Amino acid sequence: MNRPTKQQLDSCRAALVEALGSDALKSDPDALSDYGRDESDLGTTPADLVVLPRTTAEVSRVLKIAREHRVPVTPCGARSGKSGGSMPVHGGIVLTLERMNAIKEISTEDLVAVVEPGVVTGDLMKAVEAKGLFYPPDPNSWGWCTLGGNIAENAGGPRALKYGVTREYVLGMEWVMPDGEVLRVGRRTIKGVAGYDLVGLLVGSEGTLGIATEITLQLLPLPREVQTALLVFSDVRQAARAVSAILAAGVLPRTLELMDDLAVKAVDGKGFNFPPETGACVLAEVDGNVPEAVFGELARLGEIAEQHGAKETWLAQDEGQREKLWAARRTVSIALRGLAKHKLSEDLVVPRSRIPEMIDRCKAIGQALGLTVATYGHAGDGNLHANILFESADERPKVDEALRQMAVVAIELGGTITGEHGIGVAKKDLLPLEQAPAVLALQRKLKQVFDPEGFMNPGKFLPD
Ligand SMILES: Cc1cc2nc3c(=O)[nH]c(=O)nc-3n(C[C@H](O)[C@H](O)[C@H](O)COP(=O)(O)OP(=O)(O)OC[C@H]3O[C@@H](n4cnc5c(N)ncnc54)[C@H](O)[C@@H]3O)c2cc1C
């Protein structure tokens, strides 16, 4: 797809101002550049126009006007994405849902919440917890990412180990098709099997099949007891083996988050001091309703970890200590940028029993190519973030080769190239490594049904 011409953009802008008012548009160079990047470290592809609708009707109007003027549209939430999904790689409009940020309903009777897509995930988590309810999906960016972005990426998080990912909690949606038609898909009930599972298809569609403007989410009762421990190891392989052993023993904590020596180094002393000589650690959390049972499960987990080399187990004594530990974990991705000039991250998943082997092979790939590889992530569900740290942009071809080799290994071990960050721009060339031509062709046909002219988030997801 070609970038829109100045003439197309001028007439599109005029129509948008007439329909939404000039305060719904931004076109100053700083804004165009800000909305042209996310957290993927893929640089900036500036937007031509940023549009901030306030209602579903306005979203629909924007899409209709954009189509009339043949201008591409890229939806965005908080731009915390790590695969370039919200980057307007072919220019045109960035449609941000940030003004649609109302929590419309929290029902304690039906255990559902109805939200607009621009609600920050952490705001919903806190609002439902105040009513004794629980929204489990907890991407580590929950303090700023949005539910619309979570739906589009089918976001996971540490608690996915026990509670699953975003898809498990989306019951229904109001959905604006690329041509502006407004649909309701799904339902408000826990059960319901009428028709094809369109919600299942649209969750994870990375802004390429339309825009979520209202989301009905399933909630759970809030577990009354949560206990958190830090398991300290000398070496990441040992820690990974302990994770496998804990799960094989039939213990199901809600999180088992792994950090290697580089990840620990990146965050150590910035709010939380790790024990000296920490070579790797696992952040384990158990929840339930009976304190003794929760503590019993955590103690069993600690014993297994010690049998597999944990040299220390540190139990958070109160909410303050717990929060400091989690704050350290949440900042790993950004803090690793402090260790080198450039960073690119992988988001691989392997069957959990293969995590130790995956770590070994990622480190070996790095070593063979002379690159530093940091590993951390949601080890309990097999989702490993391998981050390549490098100093000079000249090393980029080597880095791309390392990322490709790691993806090949993940697939060889029975895994996938992305567990939660999505394909976006970052991984579209790697998708054929995992999916057969017939599967790619079927997805191309699906895209064609939803968006025959290809204006919705072009340049993403499927290889050219
Ligand atoms: C420090 C850090 C930690 C992270 N930890 C995790 C983690 O633990 N788990 C995880 O899964 N991810 C994680 N992420 C990645 C990121 O936060 C998630 O992908 C998140 O879901 C993106 O939400 P967003 O609102 O920022 O969306 P954006 O980045 O703005 O957009 C992401 C995609 O969603 C589309 N989109 C946005 N809103 C809509 C909508 N309403 N309708 C249709 N499409 C839409 C966009 O077009 C784009 O393709 C992390 C990122 C950072 C920076």
The ligand as a Gaussian input file, in Angstrom:
#p B3LYP/6-31G(d) Opt

LIG

0 1
 C        7.368000      -2.886000      30.457000
 C        6.409000      -3.665000      29.614000
 C        5.913000      -4.865000      30.094000
 C        5.015000      -5.616000      29.341000
 N        4.534000      -6.783000      29.857000
 C        3.644000      -7.504000      29.157000
 C        3.126000      -8.724000      29.702000
 O        3.457000      -9.136000      30.807000
 N        2.235000      -9.394000      28.946000
 C        1.821000      -8.956000      27.713000
 O        0.981000      -9.611000      27.092000
 N        2.310000      -7.830000      27.168000
 C        3.200000      -7.085000      27.860000
 N        3.691000      -5.919000      27.331000
 C        3.278000      -5.519000      25.973000
 C        2.057000      -4.546000      25.910000
 O        1.926000      -3.812000      27.107000
 C        0.767000      -5.307000      25.596000
 O        0.838000      -5.835000      24.285000
 C       -0.514000      -4.466000      25.701000
 O       -1.616000      -5.326000      25.523000
 C       -0.595000      -3.318000      24.697000
 O       -1.634000      -2.449000      25.105000
 P       -1.672000      -0.938000      24.599000
 O       -2.898000      -0.314000      25.136000
 O       -0.412000      -0.255000      24.923000
 O       -1.835000      -1.156000      23.048000
 P       -0.996000      -0.522000      21.839000
 O        0.448000      -0.838000      21.983000
 O       -1.368000       0.892000      21.676000
 O       -1.593000      -1.355000      20.623000
 C       -1.349000      -2.734000      20.520000
 C       -2.175000      -3.310000      19.356000
 O       -3.544000      -3.201000      19.680000
 C       -4.265000      -2.542000      18.632000
 N       -5.369000      -1.865000      19.321000
 C       -5.301000      -1.016000      20.377000
 N       -6.526000      -0.698000      20.797000
 C       -7.403000      -1.367000      20.013000
 C       -8.820000      -1.456000      19.956000
 N       -9.608000      -0.810000      20.798000
 N       -9.370000      -2.246000      19.005000
 C       -8.606000      -2.932000      18.122000
 N       -7.265000      -2.888000      18.136000
 C       -6.673000      -2.110000      19.077000
 C       -3.226000      -1.688000      17.949000
 O       -3.565000      -1.441000      16.600000
 C       -1.998000      -2.567000      18.063000
 O       -1.979000      -3.492000      17.001000
 C        4.598000      -5.155000      28.062000
 C        5.094000      -3.937000      27.575000
 C        5.988000      -3.206000      28.332000
 C        6.502000      -1.918000      27.791000

